[in-house]
Amino acid sequence: MDDELNVTYITLDGYVDVHKYRYLYFLIMFTAYILIICCNFTIVCLIWIHTNLHEPMYIFIAALLLNSVVFSSALYPKLLIDFLSEQQIISYPACLLQFFITYSLSGSEFLLLAAMAYDRYVSICKPLQYATVMRKTTVSIFLFLAWLVPACHTAVAVMLSCNTKLCNLTLKGIFCNNAIYSLHCVTSRALSIFGIFALLDIGLLPFLFILFTYTRILVISYRSFSNVRTKAAQTCLPHLLVLISFSCLCAYDIIIARLGSDFPKTARLIMTLQTMLYHPLFNPIIYGLKMKEISKHLKKLFCQAKVI
């Protein structure tokens, strides 16, 4: 505790041999951060520039990729500073801000994937109604709610945490995730109840909706012509891969961080780094390779670069 400024500092205790491998850690994560920004922004710019990509599905993809950039920017700069610092610490207000950004964007990802699932359902199963249903206004409302609802949920958790007394100032992690609840002197009943409600509202319910929607798409496309089945496979597979990837990482966060499982420190660090590195890079690679129209524009872009 800094008495002069009245600021509480949290020690991040999730690092392994940071003093020994600091420059190696820094180089790997700095390279990953640059790749995340370049890969995600490349596809976002392609969607912005090319008018044939100004469709609801691609707009949702662009929103998803922007989320990845903001998510990474909330974590990587602090992480890189910590690798080169003698002490790995963070002020409690900054910790809560990091918590707010990461979980707001995580909830937003589930809602964006749900919006994409609904878009694919209307496109494949009700093609004649698509233009009427998925208008610009509808897309704008979906985007607004996908960012607003998780932000409101997370803001409530942050406000409840602000007034909670801390008895432990050592966080078992390298950034501020659900493990911050282990710092509290007393487990808040209100926080626990609200946490379960938020998990259901912006996690489990969108996940079940996505599974139900894609199941309906598969059933209807199986009964349809081969071109419908091909369209369903081409456009739905990337979304399902992203959903599976993200759901696995969320499950890790809940099991390890929230429930405080007894997990080896090295394994915890490796898994945490995967949440920061793997998924933000996975999204642009999957959408760049598997989405036909985006892949076409990427090939043109790289061909032009070779000619130059």
RAKAGI-V764598 format. One record per helix or strand. SS is the DSSP state (H for helix, E for strand). FROM is the first residue (numbers start at 1). TO is the last residue. If there is no record, write none. Layout:
# RAKAGI-V764598
ss from to
SS FROM TO
SS FROM TO
This chain:
# RAKAGI-V764598
ss from to
E 2 2
E 7 7
E 9 12
H 18 49
H 51 53
H 56 83
E 89 91
H 92 125
H 127 133
H 136 162
E 166 166
E 170 171
H 178 183
E 184 184
H 189 222
H 226 258
H 265 290
H 292 307
